[in-house]
Amino acid sequence: MQNRRVERIQESKFSDIANATTELVASNAPISRELIKVSQNLLKSRVISMETWTQGWADPETANQSLPAALSSDTRRLIRDQILEGCEILHEVTSCREVGVRLAALHSMMCPRFHIDNLQCRLMITLSGEGTEWIPNQFVDWDMFYDLSDRRPPIRTGANIEKMPSGYWYLLKGGAWEKDYPGIVHRSPDSDRERLLLSLDPILDR
């Protein structure tokens, strides 16, 4: 298997995820301070739990209608615009016409075990709290990974678990990206801190 790497590039170059040696692509530009503050307040307010819906890639109305009614107009606008930005990225990369949206306030580890998502790709951003942890494929101990009785992180001796810092978009290759690549090995951060996570999945072949 080829060694894979992470690319940190501008949003306009997310298409570089197609490079054979690239596992994920990260944006250079963080979210605004205004959105950071709004996201922190959303966690404290408990207005958001687990919100999921499907929308067209350029459809602001479905996002508006799907977000909780209790959100203020400014909060709704900021979250909606972030969702639309992500939908546009996915459309440019995959030509998808629809996107599955999940906005989740997590008060404990959602996925404590390292795993692979069986989809083509996923775009995600931690709006508040600690970011997702991942292991580059060349450093995964695959015997440990597939041994469900082994609860240790499946990482080779001497390697380090990587973290996706909050406030940045990350486009991850999934297990269905290509037959010779198993997908990004990742998990929720090993932390008790609350987090607000936005993830977008392209809906293809419709």
C-alpha positions in Angstrom: 0.0 0.0 0.0 1.3 3.5 -0.9 2.0 5.9 1.9 -0.8 8.4 2.1 -0.7 12.0 3.4 -2.9 14.9 4.4 -3.2 17.9 2.2 -3.8 21.3 3.8 -5.1 23.5 1.0 -7.7 26.2 0.2 -11.3 25.2 -0.3 -11.0 25.7 -4.0 -8.6 22.8 -4.2 -10.6 20.2 -2.3 -10.6 18.3 -5.6 -7.1 17.2 -4.7 -8.7 14.5 -2.6 -8.6 12.5 -5.9 -4.8 12.2 -5.7 -3.9 8.5 -5.0 -1.6 9.4 -2.1 -4.0 11.7 -0.3 -6.1 10.4 2.6 -7.8 13.7 3.6 -7.8 17.3 2.6 -8.0 20.2 5.2 -8.9 23.8 4.6 -6.5 26.6 5.6 -9.2 29.0 6.6 -10.8 28.6 10.0 -14.3 29.5 10.8 -15.1 33.1 12.0 -14.9 34.1 15.6 -18.6 34.9 15.4 -19.4 31.3 14.4 -17.1 30.0 17.2 -19.0 32.0 19.8 -22.4 30.9 18.4 -21.3 27.3 18.4 -20.2 27.5 22.0 -23.5 29.0 23.0 -25.4 26.3 21.2 -23.6 23.7 23.2 -24.5 25.5 26.5 -28.1 26.0 25.5 -28.8 22.4 24.6 -31.0 23.5 21.8 -29.2 21.2 19.4 -29.2 17.4 19.9 -28.9 15.3 16.8 -30.3 17.0 13.7 -30.3 15.1 10.4 -31.8 15.8 7.0 -31.2 15.6 3.3 -31.1 18.6 1.0 -30.1 19.8 -2.4 -26.5 21.0 -2.6 -27.6 24.6 -3.3 -30.8 24.6 -1.2 -30.9 27.1 1.7 -34.5 26.7 2.5 -34.3 23.0 3.6 -31.5 23.9 6.0 -33.5 26.8 7.4 -36.6 24.6 7.9 -34.6 21.7 9.4 -32.7 23.7 12.1 -34.5 24.0 15.4 -37.1 26.7 15.6 -35.6 28.1 18.8 -32.5 29.4 17.0 -32.1 33.1 16.7 -32.1 34.5 13.1 -28.4 35.3 13.3 -27.5 31.9 14.7 -29.6 30.2 12.0 -27.9 32.3 9.3 -24.4 31.4 10.4 -25.1 27.7 10.7 -27.0 27.6 7.4 -24.2 29.4 5.6 -21.7 27.0 6.9 -23.8 24.0 5.8 -24.2 25.6 2.3 -20.4 26.2 2.1 -19.9 22.5 2.8 -22.5 21.4 0.3 -20.9 23.4 -2.4 -17.5 21.8 -1.6 -19.0 18.3 -1.9 -20.8 19.2 -5.2 -17.6 20.5 -6.7 -15.7 17.3 -5.7 -18.3 14.6 -6.3 -20.9 16.3 -8.6 -23.5 15.2 -6.1 -27.0 16.8 -6.3 -28.0 16.0 -2.8 -26.2 16.0 0.6 -27.0 14.2 3.9 -26.5 16.7 6.7 -25.9 15.9 10.4 -25.5 18.6 13.1 -24.8 17.0 16.4 -24.2 18.3 19.9 -22.1 15.5 21.6 -21.9 15.3 25.3 -19.9 12.0 25.4 -17.8 10.0 22.9 -20.0 9.1 20.0 -17.6 6.7 18.3 -15.0 5.7 21.0 -13.5 2.9 18.8 -11.3 3.6 15.8 -13.3 2.7 12.7 -13.8 3.3 9.0 -17.0 4.8 7.4 -18.2 2.7 4.5 -19.0 5.6 2.2 -17.2 7.4 -0.6 -16.2 10.4 1.4 -17.3 12.6 4.2 -16.8 16.4 4.8 -16.8 17.3 8.5 -16.0 20.2 10.8 -15.9 20.4 14.6 -17.5 23.8 15.3 -16.8 23.7 19.0 -14.8 21.3 21.2 -12.0 18.9 20.4 -11.5 17.6 16.8 -11.7 14.0 15.5 -8.7 11.7 16.0 -7.3 9.6 13.1 -4.4 7.4 12.2 -2.6 7.5 8.8 -3.0 4.2 7.0 0.7 3.3 7.0 0.7 3.5 10.8 -2.4 1.4 11.4 -1.8 -2.0 13.0 -4.4 -3.9 11.0 -4.3 -7.0 13.1 -5.3 -4.9 16.1 -7.9 -3.0 14.1 -9.8 -6.1 13.0 -9.5 -7.8 16.4 -12.8 -6.6 18.0 -11.7 -7.9 21.4 -8.7 -5.6 21.4 -9.7 -2.1 22.8 -6.3 -0.5 22.3 -5.8 2.1 19.6 -4.7 0.1 16.5 -1.5 2.0 15.9 2.0 0.8 15.2 4.8 1.2 17.8 6.4 4.7 17.6 3.6 6.3 15.6 1.2 9.0 16.9 -2.5 9.5 16.8 -3.3 12.6 14.7 -6.0 15.1 15.4 -8.2 17.3 13.2 -8.2 20.7 14.9 -11.6 22.3 15.4 -12.7 25.1 13.2 -11.5 23.6 9.9 -13.2 21.6 7.1 -11.8 18.1 6.6 -12.7 15.9 3.6 -12.0 12.3 4.4 -11.8 9.3 2.0 -14.2 6.5 3.1 -14.0 2.8 2.7 -16.0 3.0 -0.6 -13.6 5.5 -2.3 -11.5 2.9 -4.1 -10.9 -0.8 -3.8 -7.2 -0.5 -2.9 -7.8 2.0 -0.1 -9.6 0.9 3.1 -10.6 4.3 4.2 -9.6 6.8 7.0 -9.2 5.1 10.4 -10.7 7.6 12.9 -12.7 8.1 16.1 -14.3 10.7 18.4 -11.7 12.5 20.5 -10.7 10.7 23.8 -12.1 13.5 25.9 -15.0 14.4 28.1 -15.4 17.8 26.6 -18.7 18.6 24.7 -18.4 19.2 21.0 -20.6 20.5 18.2 -20.0 18.5 15.0 -21.2 19.1 11.5 -20.8 16.3 8.9 -21.9 16.1 5.3 -22.2 13.1 3.1 -22.6 13.2 -0.7 -25.6 11.3 -1.9 -24.7 9.7 -5.2 -26.3 7.5 -7.9 -29.8 9.0 -7.6 
